[in-house]
Amino acid sequence: MKSFIILLLLAALAAAMAFTKPAEADFKSYVLQRVMQGSENKLEQFTATLQVKGFLDSCKYQNYFLWSTISKDGKVIYVGALSHWFAREDFPGRWEIHKSPVS
């Protein structure tokens, strides 16, 4: 009986992970929101949008059953699971959010 309950809970966890896995469009909006955060200047928003588009064109989205990954140059830079994107800290070329200093 205990094994059946554990198996049932594992199946429920797997189903929850499969249904809440973020999609490629979620990553695009995630990166765009991170870049636009706190920016009110329309010109800065436009140039940031172009930078994000260039970055996203160089990334590859891979869909797995329980998670999804974003890779660039063959290395995984983001892992998506449970409706959240996790940055891989070990990859130095991942997308960094740089704000231009206000002068």
Summary of the structure (lengths in Angstrom):
residues: 103
radius of gyration: 17.6
end to end distance: 67.6
largest distance: 67.6
contacts: 234
relative contact order: 0.16
helix: 46%
strand: 20%
